[in-house]
Amino acid sequence: MSDDVPARPPSVLELTKTRLAVEDGELVRRNDAGGVTMRIPLDDIEAIEFRRPFNPFCGVFVALAGGFAAVGYYVSEYNLLTVFLYISAMLLGLFGLLSAREDTVVVMSRGEPIRISCPDPADEASGFVASLRGLIGGPRSRGN
């Protein structure tokens, strides 16, 4: 093991990309260097759920894509510029559609929601949340 990475105890539950884990009866989030950025005792967690809400900001990219395509079709008289506008429109539209969903783990602790962006696959995040619900004795089914 490298000297610059602090040793940590193995966890029973862990989301690797989110860096969220259950360690010694606490829900712990770590930063890139391995330092603790969040620590919540499992007894303080009222509920936890995995959400996939719609991200309205993706509409900006889709609108820009439509604008670029319209300019390329109706205004541009130069073939090179038209091709550039069409390619830009396709890339912006694709980026907008791919960013339409944002995976989030929501932890309710002491009446306050803590939203954690989750880059892990949705099935892993759902399994983590379901397993953690069993540890905290939370509601069996919740989410959208």
Protein Blocks (a to p, Z undefined) as FASTA:
>chain_A
ZZklccddddfbdcfklopaceehiacdddfkopafbdcdfklpmbdcddddddfklmmm
mmmmmmmmmmmmmmmmcfklmmmmmmmmmmmmmmmmmmmpccdddddeehiacddddfbd
fklmmmmmmmmmmmnopafbgcZZ
